[in-house]
Amino acid sequence: MSHSTSSRLDSRLSLCADFVREGARLADIGTDHAFLPIWLCKTGKCPCAIASDINPEPLKRGLEAISSSGLCDRITARLSDGLSEISADETDDIVIAGMGGELIVKILSQSLLSKDSTKHFILQPMTRSEVLLEWLNGNGFEILKQDCCVAAGKCYTVLLASYTGKAGVQDRLFPYIGKLEPEKKALHRRFTEGKIKDLKNKARGSSEFSETAKLLEENLNDRCK
């Protein structure tokens, strides 16, 4: 790969990369082309990485990219169903990006690794972020940081979470707004407005969604006055 991999890192993966700790050993779950591990190792932010995927074909693409970037000594490509083949002593920061919120919940709930409080989880749901946030909040995870980005015209959120063992306060709006600050950041507002729109669409079939949409809209308007 003669050209820089950083030019291939879209805004979603760039935001994920920003959330990775300096010097952390990375595990990228659902890696596909291994863009993120390559970029993080190339820039020196990560000393080493595991690029894992459940399917052999994306892993093969990842392996080819790792090989052509000259990083075979620092990045391991591994076939793994979620976190099943990743051990606690070989990674510090775990990225699970580019899949639905429900699948991310499934991956986390099936692994003991997720309950290791020294690990940082960088999570980027493509859909149903509210399902993920609600699960994290109710299962002992703290959201350390949350931000938004736009990729291919769509607004996405990225979460940085770690396990504390303490369940968060159950708040009806938390799954939709999390740690976002729509009153301060335009992208946070755009993301929240998208959630209101989704809820209004769902409200056609259920009054419960209608009530949540109304509350979220009122909360947004109050914050952004």
N, C-alpha and C positions, 0 to 999 in steps of 0.2 A: 504494500500500500504506500505508494510514493507520496500521495497528498496526505495532509494532516487529517487524522481521524476527527479532530475537534470540529472540522467543517461538516462532519456527518452527524454530530450530536445535536438533535433538535432541542427545542426549548424545554420539553418535558424531561429529557435525560440530563440536560444542563442543570435544571433545578434539582434533580435527584443528586447529581454530582456535587452541587453546592452544599447539600446536607450531609455529605460523607465527611467524617472526621479526618483531619490531617494525620497521615501515618497509619490509618486503619487498614486492616486486612479485609478485603471485600468479598462478599458472596452476592452474585447477581443472579436472581432466580427468574427463569424465563428469559434468558439472555438474547436469544435469536442471533443477531450478527455479532454479539460481544462488543458492540460499540462502547458501552459504558466502562467495562473493565479495561479495555485497550486505552481509552482516553485517560482514565484515572492513573493507570500505571505509567503511561507515556509522559504525563505531566508531573509525575513524581508524587502525587498526592497519596497514592496507595503503593506499598512495597510489593504487594502480590494480590492475586484475585482468583476466585473460582467463578467460572462462567458456566451456569448450569441450565439445563432445559429438560423437560419431560419427554420431548420428541427427538429422535435421532437426526432428522433432517435439519432443523434449526441449529442443532449442536454442531453438525458438520459444517454449516456456513460459518458458525462462530469459530470453529477450529481453523478453517481456512484463513479467516481474517486475523486470528491470533498469530498464525504461522507467517503470514505475509507482513505483519507488523514487527516481526522479530522478537516477540515477547513470550515465546514458548517456555522459557525458563521461569517466567513470573506469573503466567496465567494458566490455570488448569481448566480444561473443558470437561464437564462431568454430566453424565446422564442421571437426573434425579427427579423424582416426583415431589415437587415442592421442596421442603427442607429435609426430606428423609435420608439423603446421602451426605448431608452437611453436618460436620461435628463441631462442637462448641470450641474446641481448642485450635481451630484453623481459621476462624473468622471473628471480626469485631462488629462490622457494619454490614447489614443485610438489606439489599434493595429488592423489592418485589414491585415491579412496574409493568404497565402496559396490559393489565388484565382487569376484569370486573371486580368490584368490591366484594361480592359474595365469594369469588374464588380466592381472593386474598385472605378472607376470614377463614375459609376452609384450610388453606395452607398453614396459617398461624395456629388454628385450633388443633391441628393434627400433630403439632411438633412441640416437644418439651423445650426445645431451643428458644422458643418464643418467651418462655418464662425465666430466661436468664437476664437478670437486671443489668448486667454489664454490656449487653448487646444493644445496638441502636438499629431500629427498623425504619427504613425509608420506603414509604408506601405510596404508589401512584395509581389510584383506581381510575380506569377509563370510564366506568359507569358505576352507579349505585354507591357513591362515596358515603352516603348517609348510612348504609348498612354497615360499612366498615367502621365508621366513626362511632356508631351506636355500640357495636360489638367491643371495640377497644375501650370505650368508656365504661362499659359494664363488666369488663373482664380484667381489670387491674392494670391497664396501660395508661400512661400519661402522654398526652400530646405535648411534646417539647417545643415544636415549631410547626407552623403550617403556612404555606404560600400558594400562589396560583401562577399559571402561565397559560399562554395561548399557543396551540400547535395545530396546524392545518385548519385554522379558523375556529377551533373549539377551545373553550376555557376549561382547564383541568386544575385539580388541586394536588399538592404533594404534602405528605405528612411525615413528620419525624416523631417516632414513638419509642418508648421503652417501658419495660414491665416494672411496676412498683408493688403489685399485689393489692393495691387499694382501688376499689371500684369507685368511679367518679359519681358525682351527684347526677341523678337522672333528671335531665332537663329536656323538655319536648323539642326545643330548637337546636340543642347541641349537635345532633347528627347532621344538621343542615349547615350550621355556621361554624362549628368547631372553635378553633382559635383565630379565625379570620377577623380582620379589622376593616370592614367595608367602609367605615367612616374615614379611614386614612388612605386606603389604597384602592384605586379604580378597578384593578383586576379582581380584587376580593369582592367588590360590589357587583361586578359583572357576573362572577361565579354564583353569588347569592341570588341575584336576579334570575339566573338560569334555573336555580333550584325552585324558586317561586313559580316560574313558568311550568316546570315539570309537575309540581304539586297541583297547579290549576288544571293541567291536562288530566291528571289522575282523578281529580275531584269530580269529573263528569260521572265517574262510576262509584264514588264514595264520598260521603259528607265529611268523613274523618280527615281526608286530605285537604278538603276545602277549609276546614278550621285551622289546620297547620299552616296552610298557605297564607291565610289572613294574619295569623300571629307573626309569621316570618316577615311578611310585608310591613306590618306595623313596627316590628323591631328594627327593620332596616331603615324605615323612614325616620324613626326616633333617633337612631344613631347617626344618620346622615343629615340631620337638620342643620 
